[in-house]
Amino acid sequence: MPETTSPVQHRLPAEGADPLALSGVHDAHLTELGRVSGVRVVLRDDHILLSGKLEDVERTAPVAQHMIQMARTGVPFGTDDVARFFDATRSGNGVGKLADPGRVVVPGVRRAITPKSEGQAAYLQNIDENDITVGIGPAGTGKTYLAVAMAVDALMKKRVKRIILARPAVEAGENLGFLPGDLQEKIDPYLRPLYDALEDMIPPDRLRRAMESRSIEIAPLAYMRGRTLQDAFVILDEAQNATRAQMKMFLTRLGLNSKAVITGDKTQIDLPNKGDSGLIEVEQVLKGIEGIAFSYLSGRDVIRHRLVKEIIEAYAAASGETVPDGSQEPGAS
C-alpha cells in the first residue's frame, strides 16, 4: 500500500481559543469537520488532534488552524462555515486570505459582521476603497447583507448622513396589481429583504427613529428620479431587474461624499426582455473606470444553509447550464 494511506496523527495547539466557540455546541464544529474531511477530529486539553490518512490530515490541518484562530479572536462561525472552509481547500483556493479573520470586520450595532469567504473579503475591500461597487453573484452569497452592514457602519461612524436603499419593483411571477392595499403596501413586499437586513443589525427602536428622521430610507428605484444623493450610502439591490434607463438614472443621482453599491444576480432577471437589464449593460460600459469596482461572488461564497449551494448546482445542471458563479466576463455566454 502507498505510504500516504497509513494512518497518522497531527496535533495542533489551541491555547487561547474559546473551547465552546471552537468545538461548537455538542462538538458540532468538530463533528462537521470530521464529516467533510474523513478525519477523526478531537479537542483534547489545549490541542486539536487530527487522525487519519496522511493526505486527508494535511488537507484538514489548515482548516482546523483557521478555526482555532477564529475562536481565539472571538469571530463567530457555524457548522456551515466549517464545510465552506474545507471546500475552499479542496478546490485549491485555500483559506489564506481569511487567515486573520479580524482583518476585515464590519462592526454592526449588535455584533461584529465578518466576511466568511475570500470572495466576501474582496467584496468588502472593494466597497471600502471605491465610490461605486458592483457585486454580482448567485443567491445566498451575502451581496445585500454585507452592503447593508457597510452602510450601517458608515452611518454610525458619521461618514455619511443617511442610508438610501432601493430596489426595482419588478414582478417575479406574481401580478403586483392583485396585491391588497394601497401603493405603499403593494410595494413593501419587494423591499422586505432590505428591512430584514437592517432589523438584524439595528435595535427596533433605533431603526424606527432612523426611518422617521429619514436618515435611513427604503424606496422603490423609480422614486430616485430627479434626486441628488449627497452625503449618502446608496444601495441598489436586485439590480438585474433595473432597466438600462433606470440604471443610468440611478448612477447619475450620486452626489458629493456619497458611495453606491449595486448588487444583482444575472441568472435571475425577471424583465420581459433579459437583454434590457441595466446590470448587464453596466458591466460592459463601466469596466475600467477608476473608482468603480466589480466583485464577482460564486457558489463558494454562499453563506446560507449548506443545501442552498447544492440546490443552485442542481438547478444549473438540470437546465444544462454551468453552475452560476457570477464570474463570467461581459459578453460571455
C-alpha positions in Angstrom: 0.0 0.0 0.0 1.2 3.6 -0.7 2.7 5.3 2.4 0.1 8.0 2.2 -2.7 5.5 3.2 -1.0 4.8 6.6 -2.9 6.4 9.5 -1.2 9.4 11.1 -2.0 11.8 14.0 -1.4 15.5 14.0 -1.6 17.8 17.0 -2.5 21.5 16.7 -2.0 23.8 19.7 -5.3 25.6 20.6 -4.2 27.6 23.6 -6.2 30.8 24.0 -9.1 29.6 21.9 -12.6 29.6 23.4 -13.3 25.9 23.7 -17.1 26.3 23.1 -16.6 28.6 20.1 -14.0 26.2 18.6 -15.9 22.9 19.1 -19.4 24.2 18.9 -22.4 23.0 20.9 -22.1 19.3 21.5 -18.9 19.4 19.4 -20.9 20.2 16.3 -18.0 22.1 14.6 -15.5 19.2 15.2 -18.1 16.7 14.0 -18.7 18.6 10.8 -15.0 18.9 10.1 -14.7 15.2 10.6 -17.6 14.5 8.3 -16.4 16.6 5.4 -12.8 15.6 5.7 -12.9 11.9 6.7 -10.5 12.7 9.5 -11.2 12.0 13.2 -11.2 15.4 15.0 -10.9 15.6 18.8 -10.4 18.6 21.1 -8.2 17.3 24.0 -6.9 19.7 26.6 -5.3 22.6 24.6 -4.9 20.7 21.4 -6.9 19.6 18.4 -6.0 16.0 17.3 -6.4 15.0 13.7 -6.2 11.3 12.9 -6.5 9.7 9.5 -4.8 9.2 6.2 -1.8 11.5 5.7 -3.3 13.3 2.6 -6.6 13.9 4.4 -4.9 15.2 7.6 -2.7 17.5 5.5 -5.8 18.9 3.8 -7.7 19.3 7.1 -4.9 20.9 9.2 -5.2 24.4 7.6 -9.0 24.4 8.2 -8.6 23.4 11.8 -5.9 26.0 12.3 -8.2 28.6 10.8 -11.0 27.6 13.2 -8.6 27.9 16.1 -7.6 31.4 15.0 -11.2 32.5 14.7 -12.0 31.1 18.2 -9.0 33.0 19.6 -10.1 36.3 18.1 -13.8 35.9 19.0 -15.1 35.7 15.4 -18.2 33.5 15.4 -18.7 30.7 12.9 -21.1 27.8 12.4 -21.1 24.3 11.0 -21.9 25.5 7.5 -18.9 27.7 7.7 -16.7 24.7 8.6 -17.9 22.9 5.5 -17.2 26.1 3.5 -13.7 26.4 4.8 -13.0 22.8 3.9 -14.5 23.3 0.4 -12.1 26.2 -0.2 -9.0 24.0 0.5 -10.5 21.1 -1.7 -11.0 23.5 -4.6 -7.4 24.7 -4.3 -8.4 28.3 -3.2 -7.3 27.8 0.4 -8.3 29.9 3.4 -5.2 32.1 3.1 -6.9 35.5 2.8 -9.0 34.7 5.8 -6.1 33.6 7.9 -6.6 36.7 10.0 -10.4 36.7 10.3 -10.4 40.0 12.2 -8.6 41.9 9.4 -11.8 42.9 7.7 -14.6 43.5 10.2 -17.8 45.4 9.8 -19.0 46.4 13.2 -22.7 46.2 13.5 -24.7 47.6 16.3 -25.3 44.2 17.9 -22.3 42.2 16.8 -19.3 42.1 14.5 -20.0 41.1 11.0 -17.1 39.5 9.2 -16.6 38.0 5.7 -17.0 34.2 5.6 -15.1 33.6 2.4 -12.3 35.0 0.3 -14.8 36.4 -2.2 -16.7 38.2 0.5 -13.5 39.7 1.9 -12.6 41.1 -1.5 -16.1 42.4 -1.9 -15.9 44.4 1.4 -12.5 45.7 0.4 -13.9 47.0 -2.9 -16.7 48.7 -1.1 -14.3 50.3 1.3 -11.9 51.5 -1.4 -14.2 52.6 -4.2 -17.1 55.1 -4.7 -19.1 52.6 -6.7 -19.0 48.8 -6.3 -21.0 46.3 -8.4 -21.5 43.0 -6.6 -22.6 40.1 -9.0 -23.3 36.6 -7.9 -25.9 33.9 -7.1 -28.4 33.9 -4.2 -27.0 33.5 -0.7 -23.6 35.0 -1.2 -24.2 37.9 1.1 -24.2 40.6 -1.5 -27.0 42.7 0.0 -26.4 41.8 3.7 -22.7 42.9 3.6 -23.5 46.0 1.6 -26.2 47.0 4.2 -23.7 46.2 7.0 -21.1 48.6 5.4 -23.8 51.2 5.1 -24.8 50.9 8.7 -21.1 51.1 9.8 -20.6 54.3 7.7 -23.8 55.9 9.2 -22.8 55.0 12.8 -19.3 56.4 12.3 -20.9 59.6 10.8 -19.0 59.1 7.5 -22.4 59.7 5.8 -25.6 61.4 6.9 -28.0 58.8 5.6 -28.6 55.4 4.0 -30.7 55.0 1.0 -31.8 51.5 -0.1 -33.5 51.0 -3.4 -35.0 48.1 -5.4 -36.8 47.8 -8.7 -40.4 46.8 -8.0 -40.4 44.1 -10.8 -42.9 41.2 -10.6 -41.4 37.7 -10.4 -44.3 35.5 -11.4 -47.0 37.4 -9.5 -49.1 40.4 -10.5 -48.4 43.5 -8.4 -51.9 44.8 -9.1 -53.6 41.9 -7.4 -51.8 42.5 -4.1 -54.0 44.1 -1.4 -53.6 47.6 0.0 -52.5 51.0 -1.3 -49.4 51.6 -3.4 -47.0 51.6 -0.4 -48.5 48.4 0.9 -48.2 46.8 -2.6 -44.5 47.8 -2.8 -43.4 46.9 0.7 -43.1 43.1 0.0 -40.5 43.9 -2.7 -38.5 45.9 -0.1 -38.8 43.4 2.7 -35.3 41.8 2.3 -33.8 45.2 2.9 -35.8 45.7 6.1 -34.8 42.2 7.2 -31.1 43.1 6.9 -31.5 46.3 8.8 -33.5 44.7 11.5 -30.8 42.1 12.0 -28.2 44.8 12.7 -30.1 47.7 14.4 -32.3 47.5 17.5 -36.0 48.1 16.6 -36.4 51.5 18.4 -33.2 52.9 16.9 -34.2 51.7 13.4 -37.7 53.2 13.8 -36.2 56.6 14.8 -33.7 56.5 11.9 -36.5 55.8 9.4 -38.7 58.5 10.9 -35.9 61.1 10.6 -35.1 59.7 7.1 -31.5 59.0 8.0 -32.4 55.6 6.7 -34.7 55.4 3.7 -36.0 52.4 1.7 -37.8 53.1 -1.6 -38.5 51.7 -5.0 -35.9 52.6 -7.6 -38.5 54.7 -9.5 -38.6 57.1 -6.6 -34.9 58.1 -7.2 -35.6 60.1 -10.3 -34.8 63.8 -10.1 -32.9 63.5 -6.7 -29.3 64.3 -5.9 -28.0 62.0 -3.2 -25.2 63.7 -1.2 -23.5 62.5 2.0 -25.3 59.2 1.4 -24.5 55.5 1.3 -26.8 54.2 -1.5 -27.5 50.6 -2.3 -29.4 49.4 -5.4 -30.4 45.8 -4.7 -31.7 43.3 -7.3 -30.1 45.4 -10.0 -30.6 42.7 -12.6 -34.2 43.9 -12.8 -33.3 47.5 -13.4 -33.7 48.6 -17.0 -30.8 50.3 -18.8 -32.6 53.7 -18.4 -33.2 53.1 -14.7 -29.5 52.1 -14.1 -28.2 55.2 -15.8 -30.7 57.3 -13.8 -29.5 55.7 -10.6 -25.8 56.1 -11.3 -26.3 59.8 -12.1 -28.0 60.5 -8.8 -24.8 60.2 -6.9 -23.7 63.4 -5.2 -20.7 64.6 -3.2 -19.3 62.4 -0.4 -21.6 59.5 -1.5 -20.9 55.9 -2.0 -23.0 53.4 -4.1 -23.2 49.6 -4.1 -25.1 47.8 -6.8 -26.0 44.2 -6.3 -27.5 41.6 -8.6 -27.7 38.1 -10.0 -27.6 37.7 -13.7 -29.3 34.3 -13.6 -32.5 35.8 -12.0 -33.6 38.5 -14.4 -37.4 39.0 -14.3 -37.6 41.6 -17.1 -39.7 40.6 -20.1 -36.5 41.0 -22.3 -33.4 39.9 -20.4 -31.3 42.0 -22.7 -32.8 45.1 -21.2 -31.1 44.5 -17.9 -29.1 47.5 -16.7 -26.8 45.2 -14.7 -25.6 43.5 -17.9 -25.0 46.9 -19.6 -23.2 48.4 -16.7 -20.7 45.5 -16.9 -19.9 46.4 -20.4 -19.9 50.2 -20.1 -18.2 50.9 -16.8 -15.4 48.4 -16.8 -12.0 50.1 -16.3 -13.3 53.4 -14.8 -11.2 54.4 -11.8 -13.3 54.4 -8.6 -15.7 51.8 -9.9 -15.0 48.2 -8.8 -16.7 44.9 -9.8 -16.9 42.0 -7.3 -17.8 38.5 -8.6 -19.1 36.2 -6.0 -19.5 32.5 -6.6 -21.1 29.3 -5.3 -18.1 29.1 -2.9 -19.3 32.3 -1.2 -22.9 31.0 -0.5 -23.5 31.5 3.3 -27.0 30.3 3.7 -27.9 26.7 4.6 -25.3 24.3 3.1 -28.1 22.8 0.9 -28.5 26.2 -0.9 -25.2 25.7 -2.8 -26.3 22.2 -3.8 -29.7 23.5 -4.9 -28.1 26.1 -7.1 -25.9 23.5 -8.7 -28.8 21.1 -9.2 -30.9 23.6 -11.0 -28.0 24.7 -13.2 -27.3 21.0 -14.1 -31.0 20.4 -14.9 -31.1 23.3 -17.2 -27.8 22.4 -18.9 -26.1 25.5 -17.7 -22.8 25.9 -15.9 -23.0 26.5 -12.1 -23.9 30.2 -11.7 -21.0 31.9 -10.1 -21.3 35.5 -11.3 -17.8 35.3 -12.7 -18.4 35.4 -16.4 -16.9 38.4 -18.1 -19.1 40.8 -20.1 -20.1 39.3 -23.4 -19.6 35.7 -22.2 -22.5 33.3 -22.7 
